[in-house]
């Protein structure tokens, strides 16, 4: 800012030289620096100027102390180097472990293949258990154990399938006998009755599986099922005839006391199924339901009228009837 100047006049009226006064608005510190610089400038002007320093030397002198590596930074770099070293060592150890595992697995596989193909534990003896109607020699022939079979190359499923194909065999279990044996355990079918199929008489079990043709010995000990229409029986095959299956359910469902007296069964239909006892008493049972109650009714009538009963009808358990000698 410029202040107004004072004008003074002398007696002669001539004007004097105008003086300018400046008032600064800068901070005091800046004013002091300016004044200091103004005072020092003349002093420097009288001295000889020093030669200019090289830029590199000036930079080295003027570089702040913080540019030098600090102790904290050195420690951080050391820790980083140690961490990287540990990680590298762990990676090497991991690779070594993996390589060891792979080598061990490969060794085991090679050993297993060699053992599998070796003649060690070769099967030399075959033991047969449970065979009665089928001879042990027949079972061994059916088994057809390969000459190169071992307890490791053990053909259990194939042997069981071949032996189980025989109609007499209900189930087969094949097991190992160390160090060089095989055990074949068979469960044979139990004949329940003889089916009169016209041209042939067939042994049949409780499940309806046809076993074989009946021998003369079996004909005197097993009940005979007759009058079944449309039979087509073959050994080793289960019948699909409903009247025949119903007759078998009757035989397996009545009491042992009554079953022991059954001589034959007539099964033209399910409802017409009737048993004939050794005393020539006909008991019409019909469908194989409520067999315990039907059995009890028939035996009570036989006890109450010994030697007089010819036929009993227990198909309707609420109205059982009987017919006797006149």
Secondary structure, 3 states (H helix, E strand, C coil): CECCCCCCECCCCCECCCCCCECCCCCHHHHHHHHHHHHHHHHHHHCCCCCCCCHHHHHHHHCCHHHCCCHHHHHHHHHHHHHHHHHHHHHHHHHHHHHHHHHHHHHHHHHHHHHHHCCCCECCEEEEECCCCCCHHHHHHHHCCCCCCECCCCCHHHHHHHHHCCCCEEEEEEEEECCCEEEEEEEECCEEEEEECCCCEEEEECCCEEEEECCHHHHCCCCEEECCCCCCCCCCCECCCHHHHHHHHHHHHCCHHHHCCEEEEECCCCCCCEEEECCCCEEECCCCCCHHHHHHHHHHHHHHCCCCEEEEECCCCCCCEEEECC
